[in-house]
């Protein structure tokens, strides 16, 4: 049996119209989510491996976190990246 996942992500990704510190801290996570989505990986697998959540134990939480973080990753590719490029951080 594999060890229980450990998560460093919030239950909901940010929804602000600007890039947040949370976004900056989770850029790698967002990229991994986008890669997994482009490969057609099952959301349950992605939630477990990328987000560190156990969809068998907490299916609603894992699904919600996956959906909101993937949506935020997509938002960053369409809108937020401009702010990231201008940011000195």
RANOR-V547103 format. One record per pair of residues at least 24 apart in sequence whose C-alpha atoms are under 7 Angstrom apart, sorted by the first residue. I is the first residue (numbers start at 1). J is the second residue. Records with the same first field share a line. If there is no record, write none. Layout:
BEGIN
I=J ; J
END
This chain:
BEGIN
5=48 ; 52 ; 53 ; 54
6=52 ; 53
7=51 ; 52 ; 53
9=51
11=61 ; 64 ; 65
12=64 ; 65 ; 68
13=65 ; 68 ; 69 ; 72
18=80
19=80 ; 83
30=69 ; 70 ; 73
33=70
34=70 ; 73
END
